[in-house]
Amino acid sequence: MSTALTARERMLGRLRASAPASPDAVDVIDAAIDSHYQARRAASPQSPRQHIAAMQAALRAAHADVDCVSMDAWPALLAQRLDAHGVRRLLLDADSREGLALRTALPAGVETLSFERPLAQWKSELFDTVEAGFTVARSGIAASGSLVIAPDAATPRTVSLAPPLHICLVYASTLHADLHAAARAERWADGMPANLVLVSGPSKTSDIQQTLAYGAHGPRWLWVLIIDDLSAHEGGQP
């Protein structure tokens, strides 16, 4: 029988032989990463208003529709757009503050549904008849135009994945300059949700001929509403 080690065995042997990094070494690495991103942000500082502009530009470059609206105006604007788009069944968290505001503004022809049943009981109905899903982002990353979504029981990942139209609301006061700033400000190192999702545009894929197609593995359209609440937060996120 051959005693030669496989590539996998050699790799595992090297990993076992490697001593784990000491806590001091980890702190040094973390400090170097922090210093790099802090210096980069200091070299090109952005105001909260500039975070909004950067977020809009990045999302539009990824073929998302973006509006920046006031806290009072967004429900009526979204209701009008949903009606014009022909949406008749909308999935949302009806008990959330934003869900209640949107339901009040919707025309009578738009039916709202909540994620109250196990998926297996209404999977066909969800995928065949629900035209849009509405979520509220935990925060946003301006540099990449990414929405940080933390799904929960009332708004599971399916809400932003299954319907062909995903609508996401994000507050301007929660926008971060970059991913590092988001991770630090929200203390991700202290414990992240089990399912933290980053959305940076509608679903897209391309075949071997590099033909780009939207909606193959998720929503074909992404609408983002950036709610301008900066004045209510004393200038917004630093």
ABEGO torsion letter per residue (X at the ends): XBABBBAAAAAAAAAAABBBBBAAAAAAAAAAAAAAAAAAAAABBBBAAAAAAAAAAAAAAAGBBBBBBBAAAAAAAAAAAAAAAGBABBBBBAABAAAAAAAAABBAABBBBBBABBAAAAAAAAAAABABBBBBBABBBAAAGBBBBBBBAABBAAAAAABABBBBBBBAAABBABAAAAAAAAGAAAEBBABBBBBAEBBBBBBAAGBBBBGAAEBABBBBBBBBAAAAAGGEBX
